[in-house]
Amino acid sequence: MFEVLFPFMEAVGGTDGPSLLESLGFIPMIVVFGLLMYFMLYRPQKKQQKAMDEMRNTLQVGDEISTTSGILGKIIKIKDDFLILETGTDKTKLKIAKWAVRSVDKREEDEEDDDEE
């Protein structure tokens, strides 16, 4: 039957495909590749995401932060998933989402405590 569908197969070595044992040789390679992808890509990204979530959940009033868009300011109020920032010398107030916080600097109170010690 295969000779009718694939007549050129006889010329290149017959219609017999790889044996079952030869086919199973790819399975360990696929498993190793999957584990490699997990440990090199997924796991570090999960760790980084967990650290960012923890940082955002521990925000407090008075923290100096920078956002993903480059805005710098001091937190003056925290509401659920939003923050009210005070920026600049004219004390402009901005409402931003918590997920937009990129980094937190030390609080002013903490810096004063460090200077006293």
N, C-alpha and C positions, 0 to 999 in steps of 0.2 A: 504494500500500500504506500509506504513512504517513497518507494522507488518511483512511483508515478508522480507524486507531488514534488519530490526533490531528486531528480535524476542525476544531478551533479554530485550528490553525496557519495555515490559509489566511487567516483573518480578521486575524491579527496580522502577517502579512508572508510567509507561505509556509512551505514545509517545508525550504527550503535552510538549512543551518546555517552556521556561520562557515567561511570557506575555510581551507585548510591554512596559508597564510601568516599569517592572523589568529590561528590557534591556536598557531603557533610563537612568537608575540610574548610569550607568557607564560613561555617557557623562560628567557630572559635574566633576567627578573624573579625567577624561582624560584632561579636560580643566585646572583644578587646577594643575595637574602635568606638563602640557605644560607651564603654567605661572611660575611655580616654576623653571623649567629648564631655562626659559628665564632670570629671575631675578638673578639666582645663577650662571649661566655659560656664556650665550651669552653677556649680558649687561656689566659685568665687563671686559670681554675680549675686547669688542668694545671700552670701555673707555681707556683701556691700549694701544690698538693699535692706537687710536686717539692721545694720548699723545706722543707716540713714533714717529708718523708721524710728529707731530708739532715740536718736538725736532730736527728731521732730517732736516726739512725744514728751521729751523732757524740757521743752522750751518754757521759759519763765519770763514774767514781766521784768523788764530791765535788761534783758540780753541784747547785745549788739549782734545783728545778723547781716548776712549778705544773701541776696536772692539769686536765682538762676539767671535773671535778666540783668544782674549787676547793680541792683539797688541796695544801698547800705542804709541801715536805720536801727533804731532802738524800739523794742517791743513795748507798747504802752497798754495793750489790752489783748487778751486771748479769748476767742469765741469759737467753740467747736472746731471747725476745720479752717477757720480764718484768723488772721492776726491783724491788728492795727499797728502800723509802724509810724514812728516819728522820724522824719528825715530832715537834714539840713539845718541851717541856723534859723530859718524862718518857721521851723517846727511844722512843716507840712505833714499831714496825716494821710497814710495810704492803707487801704484794705487789701491784703494779699491772701492767697491760699497757703495753707501750711506746706503743701507738697512743693511749693516754689522756693522753700528755704534751702540754700545750698550749704551754708556753714554758719556756725555760731562762734562768736568771739566771747571772751570772758565777760561776765557781768561787771559793771562798774563797782558794785559792792565787793565782789571777790578781789578785784585789783586793789581796793583800799585795804582789805584785810591782809593781803600779801605784803603791802608796804609797811604795815604796822609790825609785822613779825621780824 
